[in-house]
Amino acid sequence: MNNNKRDSFNDDERLLADYAKLLSHPARVAIIRLLAEKKEIKTGNISDFLPISRPTVSRHLRELKELGVIDGTIDGLQIHYCLNMSRLQQMRDAFTRFFQQSITDFVCSC
């Protein structure tokens, strides 16, 4: 029997939660910013710009890639990473919809 309550929520709620989790670590935010600045970067070079080790960078890259936020192409022993701009647009749109739907002009009475 599956006791995973995650399945009780709709696709939009699960996806938004996945995006929020992805952005919940400053290393992943920094990697996204670095890729936005550099446009493309080799795997090993990312740790040169951030205060984290190569194995830690690899773990965060794997999480970013699993959700489709980054793409990677193999070049010999290196992997070139870049942002998946259409996925980032989807992420931005999901957060925009969430805040537009969730936050309205009202006065809290509590």
ZAKEKOL-926070 format. One record per residue (C-alpha): residue in three letters; residue number from 1; x, y, z. Coordinates in Angstrom, 1 decimal. Layout:
% residues N
<pt residuo="ALA" num="NUM" px="X" py="Y" pz="Z"/>
...
% end
This chain:
% residues 110
<pt residuo="MET" num="1" px="0.0" py="0.0" pz="0.0"/>
<pt residuo="ASN" num="2" px="1.3" py="3.4" pz="-0.9"/>
<pt residuo="ASN" num="3" px="1.2" py="5.9" pz="1.9"/>
<pt residuo="ASN" num="4" px="2.7" py="8.7" pz="-0.2"/>
<pt residuo="LYS" num="5" px="0.4" py="11.7" pz="0.5"/>
<pt residuo="ARG" num="6" px="2.1" py="13.5" pz="-2.4"/>
<pt residuo="ASP" num="7" px="-0.2" py="11.6" pz="-4.8"/>
<pt residuo="SER" num="8" px="-3.2" py="13.3" pz="-3.1"/>
<pt residuo="PHE" num="9" px="-2.2" py="16.6" pz="-4.6"/>
<pt residuo="ASN" num="10" px="-2.8" py="17.8" pz="-8.2"/>
<pt residuo="ASP" num="11" px="0.0" py="17.9" pz="-10.9"/>
<pt residuo="ASP" num="12" px="0.4" py="21.7" pz="-10.6"/>
<pt residuo="GLU" num="13" px="0.8" py="21.5" pz="-6.8"/>
<pt residuo="ARG" num="14" px="3.4" py="18.7" pz="-7.1"/>
<pt residuo="LEU" num="15" px="5.3" py="20.5" pz="-9.8"/>
<pt residuo="LEU" num="16" px="5.4" py="23.8" pz="-7.9"/>
<pt residuo="ALA" num="17" px="6.6" py="22.0" pz="-4.8"/>
<pt residuo="ASP" num="18" px="9.3" py="20.3" pz="-6.9"/>
<pt residuo="TYR" num="19" px="10.4" py="23.7" pz="-8.2"/>
<pt residuo="ALA" num="20" px="10.4" py="25.2" pz="-4.7"/>
<pt residuo="LYS" num="21" px="12.5" py="22.2" pz="-3.5"/>
<pt residuo="LEU" num="22" px="14.9" py="22.7" pz="-6.3"/>
<pt residuo="LEU" num="23" px="15.4" py="26.3" pz="-5.4"/>
<pt residuo="SER" num="24" px="15.6" py="25.6" pz="-1.7"/>
<pt residuo="HIS" num="25" px="19.4" py="25.1" pz="-1.7"/>
<pt residuo="PRO" num="26" px="21.7" py="28.1" pz="-2.3"/>
<pt residuo="ALA" num="27" px="24.1" py="26.1" pz="-4.3"/>
<pt residuo="ARG" num="28" px="21.5" py="25.3" pz="-7.0"/>
<pt residuo="VAL" num="29" px="20.4" py="28.9" pz="-7.1"/>
<pt residuo="ALA" num="30" px="24.1" py="29.9" pz="-7.6"/>
<pt residuo="ILE" num="31" px="24.6" py="27.3" pz="-10.3"/>
<pt residuo="ILE" num="32" px="21.5" py="28.6" pz="-12.2"/>
<pt residuo="ARG" num="33" px="22.8" py="32.2" pz="-11.8"/>
<pt residuo="LEU" num="34" px="26.3" py="31.1" pz="-13.0"/>
<pt residuo="LEU" num="35" px="24.9" py="29.4" pz="-16.0"/>
<pt residuo="ALA" num="36" px="22.8" py="32.5" pz="-16.8"/>
<pt residuo="GLU" num="37" px="25.9" py="34.6" pz="-16.7"/>
<pt residuo="LYS" num="38" px="28.3" py="32.2" pz="-18.5"/>
<pt residuo="LYS" num="39" px="25.7" py="30.8" pz="-20.9"/>
<pt residuo="GLU" num="40" px="27.5" py="27.4" pz="-21.0"/>
<pt residuo="ILE" num="41" px="30.1" py="25.9" pz="-18.7"/>
<pt residuo="LYS" num="42" px="32.0" py="22.6" pz="-18.3"/>
<pt residuo="THR" num="43" px="31.2" py="20.4" pz="-15.4"/>
<pt residuo="GLY" num="44" px="34.6" py="20.6" pz="-13.7"/>
<pt residuo="ASN" num="45" px="34.8" py="24.4" pz="-14.0"/>
<pt residuo="ILE" num="46" px="31.6" py="25.1" pz="-12.0"/>
<pt residuo="SER" num="47" px="33.3" py="24.4" pz="-8.7"/>
<pt residuo="ASP" num="48" px="36.0" py="27.0" pz="-9.6"/>
<pt residuo="PHE" num="49" px="33.3" py="29.7" pz="-9.3"/>
<pt residuo="LEU" num="50" px="31.5" py="28.4" pz="-6.2"/>
<pt residuo="PRO" num="51" px="32.5" py="27.5" pz="-2.6"/>
<pt residuo="ILE" num="52" px="31.6" py="23.8" pz="-3.1"/>
<pt residuo="SER" num="53" px="33.5" py="20.7" pz="-4.1"/>
<pt residuo="ARG" num="54" px="33.2" py="19.0" pz="-7.5"/>
<pt residuo="PRO" num="55" px="31.2" py="16.0" pz="-6.0"/>
<pt residuo="THR" num="56" px="28.8" py="18.4" pz="-4.4"/>
<pt residuo="VAL" num="57" px="28.4" py="20.3" pz="-7.7"/>
<pt residuo="SER" num="58" px="27.7" py="17.0" pz="-9.5"/>
<pt residuo="ARG" num="59" px="25.0" py="16.1" pz="-7.0"/>
<pt residuo="HIS" num="60" px="23.3" py="19.5" pz="-7.5"/>
<pt residuo="LEU" num="61" px="23.7" py="19.3" pz="-11.3"/>
<pt residuo="ARG" num="62" px="22.0" py="15.9" pz="-11.2"/>
<pt residuo="GLU" num="63" px="19.0" py="17.4" pz="-9.4"/>
<pt residuo="LEU" num="64" px="18.8" py="20.4" pz="-11.8"/>
<pt residuo="LYS" num="65" px="19.0" py="18.1" pz="-14.7"/>
<pt residuo="GLU" num="66" px="16.3" py="15.7" pz="-13.3"/>
<pt residuo="LEU" num="67" px="13.8" py="18.5" pz="-13.3"/>
<pt residuo="GLY" num="68" px="14.9" py="19.7" pz="-16.7"/>
<pt residuo="VAL" num="69" px="16.2" py="23.1" pz="-15.6"/>
<pt residuo="ILE" num="70" px="19.6" py="22.4" pz="-17.2"/>
<pt residuo="ASP" num="71" px="20.8" py="20.5" pz="-20.3"/>
<pt residuo="GLY" num="72" px="24.1" py="18.8" pz="-20.7"/>
<pt residuo="THR" num="73" px="26.0" py="17.6" pz="-23.8"/>
<pt residuo="ILE" num="74" px="29.0" py="15.3" pz="-23.6"/>
<pt residuo="ASP" num="75" px="32.3" py="16.4" pz="-25.1"/>
<pt residuo="GLY" num="76" px="34.9" py="13.8" pz="-24.5"/>
<pt residuo="LEU" num="77" px="35.3" py="13.5" pz="-20.7"/>
<pt residuo="GLN" num="78" px="33.6" py="16.8" pz="-20.1"/>
<pt residuo="ILE" num="79" px="29.9" py="17.7" pz="-20.0"/>
<pt residuo="HIS" num="80" px="28.9" py="21.1" pz="-21.1"/>
<pt residuo="TYR" num="81" px="25.9" py="22.5" pz="-19.2"/>
<pt residuo="CYS" num="82" px="23.5" py="25.2" pz="-20.1"/>
<pt residuo="LEU" num="83" px="20.1" py="26.4" pz="-18.9"/>
<pt residuo="ASN" num="84" px="16.9" py="25.0" pz="-20.4"/>
<pt residuo="MET" num="85" px="15.2" py="28.3" pz="-21.0"/>
<pt residuo="SER" num="86" px="11.8" py="26.9" pz="-21.8"/>
<pt residuo="ARG" num="87" px="11.8" py="25.0" pz="-18.5"/>
<pt residuo="LEU" num="88" px="12.9" py="28.1" pz="-16.6"/>
<pt residuo="GLN" num="89" px="10.0" py="30.0" pz="-18.2"/>
<pt residuo="GLN" num="90" px="7.6" py="27.2" pz="-17.1"/>
<pt residuo="MET" num="91" px="9.0" py="27.5" pz="-13.6"/>
<pt residuo="ARG" num="92" px="8.6" py="31.3" pz="-13.6"/>
<pt residuo="ASP" num="93" px="5.1" py="30.9" pz="-14.9"/>
<pt residuo="ALA" num="94" px="4.1" py="28.3" pz="-12.3"/>
<pt residuo="PHE" num="95" px="5.3" py="30.6" pz="-9.5"/>
<pt residuo="THR" num="96" px="3.6" py="33.6" pz="-11.1"/>
<pt residuo="ARG" num="97" px="0.3" py="31.7" pz="-11.3"/>
<pt residuo="PHE" num="98" px="0.6" py="30.5" pz="-7.7"/>
<pt residuo="PHE" num="99" px="1.2" py="34.0" pz="-6.3"/>
<pt residuo="GLN" num="100" px="-1.5" py="35.6" pz="-8.5"/>
<pt residuo="GLN" num="101" px="-4.0" py="33.0" pz="-7.4"/>
<pt residuo="SER" num="102" px="-3.0" py="32.8" pz="-3.8"/>
<pt residuo="ILE" num="103" px="-2.4" py="36.4" pz="-2.8"/>
<pt residuo="THR" num="104" px="-5.3" py="38.7" pz="-3.3"/>
<pt residuo="ASP" num="105" px="-6.1" py="42.1" pz="-1.8"/>
<pt residuo="PHE" num="106" px="-7.8" py="41.3" pz="1.5"/>
<pt residuo="VAL" num="107" px="-7.4" py="42.3" pz="5.1"/>
<pt residuo="CYS" num="108" px="-6.7" py="39.5" pz="7.5"/>
<pt residuo="SER" num="109" px="-9.0" py="39.5" pz="10.5"/>
<pt residuo="CYS" num="110" px="-6.9" py="37.4" pz="12.7"/>
% end
